Amino acid sequence: MNYKPYSSEWHRYRYLKEALDMYLDDYVDNQTIVKDILDILNNRSVKAHKEFEKTNQLEWMIYRN
């Protein structure tokens, strides 16, 4: 990718590259890499779902009263 240096896209790419490079440099098994990525995504989904439920419950309470 050719992102403008020091742009937010450039930084995101750099952080992701550095993280993947660490996994690869440490000879981490591909299955472990995939498992870790899926675990991170799942944790984020669970957190977002909890936030949605709380917001939805608050909205319901407001409309109910």
PyMOL Python script that loads the backbone (N, CA, C, O; Angstrom):
from pymol import cmd

cmd.read_pdbstr("""\
ATOM      1  N   MET A   1       0.838  -1.187   0.000  1.00  0.00           N
ATOM      2  CA  MET A   1       0.000   0.000   0.000  1.00  0.00           C
ATOM      3  C   MET A   1       0.876   1.241   0.000  1.00  0.00           C
ATOM      4  O   MET A   1       1.947   1.263   0.607  1.00  0.00           O
ATOM      5  N   ASN A   2       0.426   2.228  -0.659  1.00  0.00           N
ATOM      6  CA  ASN A   2       1.162   3.493  -0.720  1.00  0.00           C
ATOM      7  C   ASN A   2       0.339   4.591  -0.064  1.00  0.00           C
ATOM      8  O   ASN A   2      -0.318   5.384  -0.738  1.00  0.00           O
ATOM      9  N   TYR A   3       0.388   4.621   1.249  1.00  0.00           N
ATOM     10  CA  TYR A   3      -0.322   5.656   1.984  1.00  0.00           C
ATOM     11  C   TYR A   3       0.597   6.847   2.185  1.00  0.00           C
ATOM     12  O   TYR A   3       1.820   6.718   2.235  1.00  0.00           O
ATOM     13  N   LYS A   4      -0.024   8.004   2.298  1.00  0.00           N
ATOM     14  CA  LYS A   4       0.737   9.220   2.565  1.00  0.00           C
ATOM     15  C   LYS A   4       1.448   9.062   3.902  1.00  0.00           C
ATOM     16  O   LYS A   4       0.817   8.711   4.899  1.00  0.00           O
ATOM     17  N   PRO A   5       2.750   9.315   3.936  1.00  0.00           N
ATOM     18  CA  PRO A   5       3.498   9.137   5.194  1.00  0.00           C
ATOM     19  C   PRO A   5       2.865   9.898   6.359  1.00  0.00           C
ATOM     20  O   PRO A   5       2.478  11.060   6.240  1.00  0.00           O
ATOM     21  N   TYR A   6       2.779   9.202   7.474  1.00  0.00           N
ATOM     22  CA  TYR A   6       2.275   9.720   8.737  1.00  0.00           C
ATOM     23  C   TYR A   6       0.767  10.008   8.740  1.00  0.00           C
ATOM     24  O   TYR A   6       0.256  10.631   9.670  1.00  0.00           O
ATOM     25  N   SER A   7       0.068   9.558   7.711  1.00  0.00           N
ATOM     26  CA  SER A   7      -1.391   9.672   7.722  1.00  0.00           C
ATOM     27  C   SER A   7      -1.947   8.596   8.646  1.00  0.00           C
ATOM     28  O   SER A   7      -1.228   7.677   9.039  1.00  0.00           O
ATOM     29  N   SER A   8      -3.225   8.710   8.992  1.00  0.00           N
ATOM     30  CA  SER A   8      -3.818   7.691   9.876  1.00  0.00           C
ATOM     31  C   SER A   8      -3.796   6.322   9.200  1.00  0.00           C
ATOM     32  O   SER A   8      -3.609   5.309   9.874  1.00  0.00           O
ATOM     33  N   GLU A   9      -3.983   6.275   7.885  1.00  0.00           N
ATOM     34  CA  GLU A   9      -3.916   4.998   7.160  1.00  0.00           C
ATOM     35  C   GLU A   9      -2.512   4.404   7.238  1.00  0.00           C
ATOM     36  O   GLU A   9      -2.353   3.198   7.430  1.00  0.00           O
ATOM     37  N   TRP A  10      -1.512   5.239   7.092  1.00  0.00           N
ATOM     38  CA  TRP A  10      -0.120   4.804   7.143  1.00  0.00           C
ATOM     39  C   TRP A  10       0.203   4.208   8.512  1.00  0.00           C
ATOM     40  O   TRP A  10       0.856   3.169   8.611  1.00  0.00           O
ATOM     41  N   HIS A  11      -0.269   4.889   9.578  1.00  0.00           N
ATOM     42  CA  HIS A  11      -0.031   4.392  10.933  1.00  0.00           C
ATOM     43  C   HIS A  11      -0.736   3.059  11.172  1.00  0.00           C
ATOM     44  O   HIS A  11      -0.147   2.141  11.742  1.00  0.00           O
ATOM     45  N   ARG A  12      -1.996   2.946  10.741  1.00  0.00           N
ATOM     46  CA  ARG A  12      -2.722   1.679  10.915  1.00  0.00           C
ATOM     47  C   ARG A  12      -2.000   0.548  10.213  1.00  0.00           C
ATOM     48  O   ARG A  12      -1.835  -0.534  10.776  1.00  0.00           O
ATOM     49  N   TYR A  13      -1.574   0.793   8.996  1.00  0.00           N
ATOM     50  CA  TYR A  13      -0.855  -0.224   8.224  1.00  0.00           C
ATOM     51  C   TYR A  13       0.441  -0.614   8.938  1.00  0.00           C
ATOM     52  O   TYR A  13       0.770  -1.796   9.046  1.00  0.00           O
ATOM     53  N   ARG A  14       1.163   0.385   9.419  1.00  0.00           N
ATOM     54  CA  ARG A  14       2.425   0.131  10.101  1.00  0.00           C
ATOM     55  C   ARG A  14       2.216  -0.711  11.356  1.00  0.00           C
ATOM     56  O   ARG A  14       2.970  -1.653  11.598  1.00  0.00           O
ATOM     57  N   TYR A  15       1.189  -0.380  12.164  1.00  0.00           N
ATOM     58  CA  TYR A  15       0.915  -1.135  13.391  1.00  0.00           C
ATOM     59  C   TYR A  15       0.551  -2.583  13.068  1.00  0.00           C
ATOM     60  O   TYR A  15       1.024  -3.509  13.727  1.00  0.00           O
ATOM     61  N   LEU A  16      -0.284  -2.771  12.060  1.00  0.00           N
ATOM     62  CA  LEU A  16      -0.674  -4.120  11.679  1.00  0.00           C
ATOM     63  C   LEU A  16       0.521  -4.903  11.164  1.00  0.00           C
ATOM     64  O   LEU A  16       0.695  -6.074  11.502  1.00  0.00           O
ATOM     65  N   LYS A  17       1.349  -4.255  10.343  1.00  0.00           N
ATOM     66  CA  LYS A  17       2.541  -4.906   9.813  1.00  0.00           C
ATOM     67  C   LYS A  17       3.479  -5.302  10.937  1.00  0.00           C
ATOM     68  O   LYS A  17       4.010  -6.413  10.934  1.00  0.00           O
ATOM     69  N   GLU A  18       3.694  -4.418  11.897  1.00  0.00           N
ATOM     70  CA  GLU A  18       4.585  -4.719  13.010  1.00  0.00           C
ATOM     71  C   GLU A  18       4.068  -5.900  13.833  1.00  0.00           C
ATOM     72  O   GLU A  18       4.844  -6.762  14.243  1.00  0.00           O
ATOM     73  N   ALA A  19       2.772  -5.935  14.069  1.00  0.00           N
ATOM     74  CA  ALA A  19       2.201  -7.041  14.835  1.00  0.00           C
ATOM     75  C   ALA A  19       2.351  -8.356  14.074  1.00  0.00           C
ATOM     76  O   ALA A  19       2.750  -9.369  14.651  1.00  0.00           O
ATOM     77  N   LEU A  20       2.035  -8.341  12.794  1.00  0.00           N
ATOM     78  CA  LEU A  20       2.180  -9.570  11.998  1.00  0.00           C
ATOM     79  C   LEU A  20       3.639  -9.984  11.881  1.00  0.00           C
ATOM     80  O   LEU A  20       3.959 -11.171  11.940  1.00  0.00           O
ATOM     81  N   ASP A  21       4.515  -9.015  11.717  1.00  0.00           N
ATOM     82  CA  ASP A  21       5.944  -9.331  11.652  1.00  0.00           C
ATOM     83  C   ASP A  21       6.415 -10.016  12.928  1.00  0.00           C
ATOM     84  O   ASP A  21       7.225 -10.941  12.867  1.00  0.00           O
ATOM     85  N   MET A  22       5.920  -9.578  14.082  1.00  0.00           N
ATOM     86  CA  MET A  22       6.314 -10.204  15.346  1.00  0.00           C
ATOM     87  C   MET A  22       5.873 -11.659  15.384  1.00  0.00           C
ATOM     88  O   MET A  22       6.640 -12.535  15.783  1.00  0.00           O
ATOM     89  N   TYR A  23       4.630 -11.916  14.968  1.00  0.00           N
ATOM     90  CA  TYR A  23       4.151 -13.299  14.919  1.00  0.00           C
ATOM     91  C   TYR A  23       5.033 -14.141  13.999  1.00  0.00           C
ATOM     92  O   TYR A  23       5.458 -15.240  14.356  1.00  0.00           O
ATOM     93  N   LEU A  24       5.297 -13.606  12.816  1.00  0.00           N
ATOM     94  CA  LEU A  24       6.062 -14.374  11.834  1.00  0.00           C
ATOM     95  C   LEU A  24       7.516 -14.534  12.256  1.00  0.00           C
ATOM     96  O   LEU A  24       8.095 -15.605  12.078  1.00  0.00           O
ATOM     97  N   ASP A  25       8.111 -13.488  12.811  1.00  0.00           N
ATOM     98  CA  ASP A  25       9.502 -13.567  13.266  1.00  0.00           C
ATOM     99  C   ASP A  25       9.672 -14.560  14.412  1.00  0.00           C
ATOM    100  O   ASP A  25      10.729 -15.172  14.561  1.00  0.00           O
ATOM    101  N   ASP A  26       8.623 -14.715  15.220  1.00  0.00           N
ATOM    102  CA  ASP A  26       8.647 -15.663  16.335  1.00  0.00           C
ATOM    103  C   ASP A  26       8.222 -17.068  15.904  1.00  0.00           C
ATOM    104  O   ASP A  26       8.099 -17.968  16.734  1.00  0.00           O
ATOM    105  N   TYR A  27       8.000 -17.244  14.610  1.00  0.00           N
ATOM    106  CA  TYR A  27       7.602 -18.543  14.042  1.00  0.00           C
ATOM    107  C   TYR A  27       6.345 -19.108  14.689  1.00  0.00           C
ATOM    108  O   TYR A  27       6.249 -20.307  14.954  1.00  0.00           O
ATOM    109  N   VAL A  28       5.377 -18.218  14.941  1.00  0.00           N
ATOM    110  CA  VAL A  28       4.107 -18.648  15.516  1.00  0.00           C
ATOM    111  C   VAL A  28       3.320 -19.383  14.440  1.00  0.00           C
ATOM    112  O   VAL A  28       3.259 -18.948  13.290  1.00  0.00           O
ATOM    113  N   ASP A  29       2.723 -20.498  14.828  1.00  0.00           N
ATOM    114  CA  ASP A  29       1.924 -21.304  13.915  1.00  0.00           C
ATOM    115  C   ASP A  29       0.773 -20.480  13.326  1.00  0.00           C
ATOM    116  O   ASP A  29       0.166 -19.666  14.023  1.00  0.00           O
ATOM    117  N   ASN A  30       0.481 -20.693  12.055  1.00  0.00           N
ATOM    118  CA  ASN A  30      -0.589 -19.949  11.384  1.00  0.00           C
ATOM    119  C   ASN A  30      -1.926 -20.113  12.088  1.00  0.00           C
ATOM    120  O   ASN A  30      -2.703 -19.162  12.172  1.00  0.00           O
ATOM    121  N   GLN A  31      -2.202 -21.311  12.597  1.00  0.00           N
ATOM    122  CA  GLN A  31      -3.463 -21.536  13.309  1.00  0.00           C
ATOM    123  C   GLN A  31      -3.552 -20.655  14.547  1.00  0.00           C
ATOM    124  O   GLN A  31      -4.634 -20.173  14.882  1.00  0.00           O
ATOM    125  N   THR A  32      -2.452 -20.441  15.221  1.00  0.00           N
ATOM    126  CA  THR A  32      -2.432 -19.574  16.399  1.00  0.00           C
ATOM    127  C   THR A  32      -2.684 -18.129  15.999  1.00  0.00           C
ATOM    128  O   THR A  32      -3.407 -17.406  16.684  1.00  0.00           O
ATOM    129  N   ILE A  33      -2.087 -17.710  14.890  1.00  0.00           N
ATOM    130  CA  ILE A  33      -2.309 -16.342  14.403  1.00  0.00           C
ATOM    131  C   ILE A  33      -3.784 -16.128  14.100  1.00  0.00           C
ATOM    132  O   ILE A  33      -4.374 -15.129  14.511  1.00  0.00           O
ATOM    133  N   VAL A  34      -4.375 -17.072  13.378  1.00  0.00           N
ATOM    134  CA  VAL A  34      -5.797 -16.968  13.030  1.00  0.00           C
ATOM    135  C   VAL A  34      -6.647 -16.990  14.294  1.00  0.00           C
ATOM    136  O   VAL A  34      -7.586 -16.204  14.424  1.00  0.00           O
ATOM    137  N   LYS A  35      -6.321 -17.891  15.235  1.00  0.00           N
ATOM    138  CA  LYS A  35      -7.079 -17.979  16.493  1.00  0.00           C
ATOM    139  C   LYS A  35      -7.006 -16.659  17.253  1.00  0.00           C
ATOM    140  O   LYS A  35      -8.019 -16.192  17.775  1.00  0.00           O
ATOM    141  N   ASP A  36      -5.829 -16.055  17.324  1.00  0.00           N
ATOM    142  CA  ASP A  36      -5.681 -14.783  18.033  1.00  0.00           C
ATOM    143  C   ASP A  36      -6.481 -13.668  17.362  1.00  0.00           C
ATOM    144  O   ASP A  36      -7.128 -12.869  18.040  1.00  0.00           O
ATOM    145  N   ILE A  37      -6.436 -13.614  16.029  1.00  0.00           N
ATOM    146  CA  ILE A  37      -7.209 -12.593  15.303  1.00  0.00           C
ATOM    147  C   ILE A  37      -8.700 -12.774  15.567  1.00  0.00           C
ATOM    148  O   ILE A  37      -9.409 -11.808  15.850  1.00  0.00           O
ATOM    149  N   LEU A  38      -9.169 -14.014  15.475  1.00  0.00           N
ATOM    150  CA  LEU A  38     -10.593 -14.279  15.717  1.00  0.00           C
ATOM    151  C   LEU A  38     -10.982 -13.972  17.153  1.00  0.00           C
ATOM    152  O   LEU A  38     -12.085 -13.489  17.405  1.00  0.00           O
ATOM    153  N   ASP A  39     -10.091 -14.247  18.098  1.00  0.00           N
ATOM    154  CA  ASP A  39     -10.353 -13.948  19.499  1.00  0.00           C
ATOM    155  C   ASP A  39     -10.494 -12.442  19.721  1.00  0.00           C
ATOM    156  O   ASP A  39     -11.383 -11.992  20.444  1.00  0.00           O
ATOM    157  N   ILE A  40      -9.615 -11.677  19.097  1.00  0.00           N
ATOM    158  CA  ILE A  40      -9.677 -10.216  19.216  1.00  0.00           C
ATOM    159  C   ILE A  40     -10.985  -9.690  18.616  1.00  0.00           C
ATOM    160  O   ILE A  40     -11.649  -8.839  19.208  1.00  0.00           O
ATOM    161  N   LEU A  41     -11.345 -10.202  17.445  1.00  0.00           N
ATOM    162  CA  LEU A  41     -12.585  -9.769  16.803  1.00  0.00           C
ATOM    163  C   LEU A  41     -13.802 -10.162  17.634  1.00  0.00           C
ATOM    164  O   LEU A  41     -14.746  -9.382  17.768  1.00  0.00           O
ATOM    165  N   ASN A  42     -13.780 -11.374  18.191  1.00  0.00           N
ATOM    166  CA  ASN A  42     -14.893 -11.823  19.017  1.00  0.00           C
ATOM    167  C   ASN A  42     -15.031 -10.955  20.265  1.00  0.00           C
ATOM    168  O   ASN A  42     -16.139 -10.553  20.621  1.00  0.00           O
ATOM    169  N   ASN A  43     -13.911 -10.664  20.932  1.00  0.00           N
ATOM    170  CA  ASN A  43     -13.966  -9.806  22.125  1.00  0.00           C
ATOM    171  C   ASN A  43     -14.559  -8.446  21.797  1.00  0.00           C
ATOM    172  O   ASN A  43     -15.342  -7.896  22.572  1.00  0.00           O
ATOM    173  N   ARG A  44     -14.185  -7.912  20.655  1.00  0.00           N
ATOM    174  CA  ARG A  44     -14.725  -6.609  20.245  1.00  0.00           C
ATOM    175  C   ARG A  44     -16.224  -6.705  19.968  1.00  0.00           C
ATOM    176  O   ARG A  44     -16.984  -5.802  20.319  1.00  0.00           O
ATOM    177  N   SER A  45     -16.639  -7.788  19.345  1.00  0.00           N
ATOM    178  CA  SER A  45     -18.065  -7.993  19.062  1.00  0.00           C
ATOM    179  C   SER A  45     -18.877  -8.127  20.337  1.00  0.00           C
ATOM    180  O   SER A  45     -19.957  -7.548  20.459  1.00  0.00           O
ATOM    181  N   VAL A  46     -18.354  -8.893  21.287  1.00  0.00           N
ATOM    182  CA  VAL A  46     -19.052  -9.071  22.563  1.00  0.00           C
ATOM    183  C   VAL A  46     -19.202  -7.728  23.265  1.00  0.00           C
ATOM    184  O   VAL A  46     -20.275  -7.409  23.776  1.00  0.00           O
ATOM    185  N   LYS A  47     -18.135  -6.947  23.293  1.00  0.00           N
ATOM    186  CA  LYS A  47     -18.179  -5.632  23.936  1.00  0.00           C
ATOM    187  C   LYS A  47     -19.198  -4.723  23.245  1.00  0.00           C
ATOM    188  O   LYS A  47     -19.968  -4.031  23.911  1.00  0.00           O
ATOM    189  N   ALA A  48     -19.200  -4.727  21.922  1.00  0.00           N
ATOM    190  CA  ALA A  48     -20.145  -3.892  21.174  1.00  0.00           C
ATOM    191  C   ALA A  48     -21.579  -4.344  21.423  1.00  0.00           C
ATOM    192  O   ALA A  48     -22.483  -3.518  21.545  1.00  0.00           O
ATOM    193  N   HIS A  49     -21.786  -5.662  21.498  1.00  0.00           N
ATOM    194  CA  HIS A  49     -23.129  -6.170  21.743  1.00  0.00           C
ATOM    195  C   HIS A  49     -23.628  -5.774  23.124  1.00  0.00           C
ATOM    196  O   HIS A  49     -24.790  -5.400  23.282  1.00  0.00           O
ATOM    197  N   LYS A  50     -22.750  -5.855  24.131  1.00  0.00           N
ATOM    198  CA  LYS A  50     -23.133  -5.437  25.488  1.00  0.00           C
ATOM    199  C   LYS A  50     -23.500  -3.955  25.511  1.00  0.00           C
ATOM    200  O   LYS A  50     -24.469  -3.559  26.159  1.00  0.00           O
ATOM    201  N   GLU A  51     -22.725  -3.145  24.805  1.00  0.00           N
ATOM    202  CA  GLU A  51     -23.018  -1.709  24.746  1.00  0.00           C
ATOM    203  C   GLU A  51     -24.359  -1.468  24.059  1.00  0.00           C
ATOM    204  O   GLU A  51     -25.144  -0.630  24.501  1.00  0.00           O
ATOM    205  N   PHE A  52     -24.621  -2.209  22.971  1.00  0.00           N
ATOM    206  CA  PHE A  52     -25.901  -2.091  22.277  1.00  0.00           C
ATOM    207  C   PHE A  52     -27.052  -2.461  23.201  1.00  0.00           C
ATOM    208  O   PHE A  52     -28.056  -1.753  23.263  1.00  0.00           O
ATOM    209  N   GLU A  53     -26.906  -3.578  23.924  1.00  0.00           N
ATOM    210  CA  GLU A  53     -27.974  -4.013  24.829  1.00  0.00           C
ATOM    211  C   GLU A  53     -28.262  -2.963  25.895  1.00  0.00           C
ATOM    212  O   GLU A  53     -29.420  -2.684  26.203  1.00  0.00           O
ATOM    213  N   LYS A  54     -27.207  -2.387  26.455  1.00  0.00           N
ATOM    214  CA  LYS A  54     -27.398  -1.369  27.491  1.00  0.00           C
ATOM    215  C   LYS A  54     -28.099  -0.139  26.914  1.00  0.00           C
ATOM    216  O   LYS A  54     -29.027   0.397  27.521  1.00  0.00           O
ATOM    217  N   THR A  55     -27.653   0.296  25.750  1.00  0.00           N
ATOM    218  CA  THR A  55     -28.274   1.457  25.103  1.00  0.00           C
ATOM    219  C   THR A  55     -29.721   1.162  24.742  1.00  0.00           C
ATOM    220  O   THR A  55     -30.597   2.007  24.931  1.00  0.00           O
ATOM    221  N   ASN A  56     -29.974  -0.029  24.225  1.00  0.00           N
ATOM    222  CA  ASN A  56     -31.324  -0.421  23.842  1.00  0.00           C
ATOM    223  C   ASN A  56     -32.235  -0.476  25.067  1.00  0.00           C
ATOM    224  O   ASN A  56     -33.393  -0.063  25.003  1.00  0.00           O
ATOM    225  N   GLN A  57     -31.713  -0.982  26.173  1.00  0.00           N
ATOM    226  CA  GLN A  57     -32.490  -1.041  27.409  1.00  0.00           C
ATOM    227  C   GLN A  57     -32.815   0.365  27.916  1.00  0.00           C
ATOM    228  O   GLN A  57     -33.935   0.620  28.358  1.00  0.00           O
ATOM    229  N   LEU A  58     -31.854   1.266  27.855  1.00  0.00           N
ATOM    230  CA  LEU A  58     -32.086   2.645  28.274  1.00  0.00           C
ATOM    231  C   LEU A  58     -33.139   3.304  27.396  1.00  0.00           C
ATOM    232  O   LEU A  58     -34.023   4.006  27.887  1.00  0.00           O
ATOM    233  N   GLU A  59     -33.036   3.072  26.105  1.00  0.00           N
ATOM    234  CA  GLU A  59     -34.023   3.630  25.162  1.00  0.00           C
ATOM    235  C   GLU A  59     -35.411   3.095  25.477  1.00  0.00           C
ATOM    236  O   GLU A  59     -36.386   3.847  25.467  1.00  0.00           O
ATOM    237  N   TRP A  60     -35.506   1.798  25.756  1.00  0.00           N
ATOM    238  CA  TRP A  60     -36.786   1.203  26.079  1.00  0.00           C
ATOM    239  C   TRP A  60     -37.372   1.834  27.349  1.00  0.00           C
ATOM    240  O   TRP A  60     -38.568   2.117  27.413  1.00  0.00           O
ATOM    241  N   MET A  61     -36.514   2.051  28.360  1.00  0.00           N
ATOM    242  CA  MET A  61     -36.963   2.648  29.614  1.00  0.00           C
ATOM    243  C   MET A  61     -37.462   4.064  29.391  1.00  0.00           C
ATOM    244  O   MET A  61     -38.440   4.475  30.017  1.00  0.00           O
ATOM    245  N   ILE A  62     -36.821   4.814  28.521  1.00  0.00           N
ATOM    246  CA  ILE A  62     -37.239   6.199  28.234  1.00  0.00           C
ATOM    247  C   ILE A  62     -38.602   6.194  27.545  1.00  0.00           C
ATOM    248  O   ILE A  62     -39.498   6.953  27.914  1.00  0.00           O
ATOM    249  N   TYR A  63     -38.745   5.335  26.551  1.00  0.00           N
ATOM    250  CA  TYR A  63     -40.019   5.290  25.820  1.00  0.00           C
ATOM    251  C   TYR A  63     -41.156   4.764  26.687  1.00  0.00           C
ATOM    252  O   TYR A  63     -42.306   5.169  26.515  1.00  0.00           O
ATOM    253  N   ARG A  64     -40.846   3.872  27.609  1.00  0.00           N
ATOM    254  CA  ARG A  64     -41.856   3.281  28.471  1.00  0.00           C
ATOM    255  C   ARG A  64     -42.441   4.317  29.426  1.00  0.00           C
ATOM    256  O   ARG A  64     -43.622   4.252  29.767  1.00  0.00           O
ATOM    257  N   ASN A  65     -41.629   5.260  29.853  1.00  0.00           N
ATOM    258  CA  ASN A  65     -42.091   6.263  30.830  1.00  0.00           C
ATOM    259  C   ASN A  65     -42.634   7.464  30.179  1.00  0.00           C
ATOM    260  O   ASN A  65     -43.061   8.396  30.860  1.00  0.00           O
TER     261      ASN A  65
END
""", "prot")
cmd.dss("prot")
cmd.show_as("cartoon", "prot")
cmd.util.cbc("prot")
cmd.orient("prot")
